[in-house]
Amino acid sequence: MRQNYIRVLEGDRVKVEMSPYDLTRGRVTYRYK
């Protein structure tokens, strides 16, 4: 269940939002072009 999933390629600069409850997973909130 992911909404507007951002595909991330290796080497891309991205901004990751960490979950305060589960530090093992985060979600990419923004991908720098």
C-alpha positions as CSV (number, residue, x, y, z in Angstrom):
1,M,0.0,0.0,0.0
2,R,2.2,2.8,-1.1
3,Q,0.9,6.1,-2.5
4,N,2.7,7.7,-5.3
5,Y,5.8,5.6,-4.8
6,I,9.0,7.3,-5.8
7,R,11.4,5.0,-7.7
8,V,14.9,5.5,-6.4
9,L,17.9,4.5,-8.4
10,E,21.3,3.9,-6.8
11,G,23.2,7.1,-6.5
12,D,20.0,9.3,-6.4
13,R,19.9,11.9,-3.7
14,V,16.8,11.5,-1.7
15,K,15.2,12.8,1.4
16,V,14.1,10.0,3.7
17,E,11.5,10.4,6.4
18,M,12.1,7.9,9.2
19,S,9.3,6.4,11.1
20,P,9.4,7.3,14.8
21,Y,8.0,3.9,15.7
22,D,10.1,1.7,13.4
23,L,13.6,2.8,12.9
24,T,14.4,0.0,10.5
25,R,12.2,1.5,7.8
26,G,11.8,4.9,6.4
27,R,10.1,6.3,3.4
28,V,11.5,8.5,0.7
29,T,9.6,11.8,0.8
30,Y,11.5,13.6,-2.0
31,R,13.8,12.7,-4.8
32,Y,16.3,15.3,-5.9
33,K,16.4,15.6,-9.7
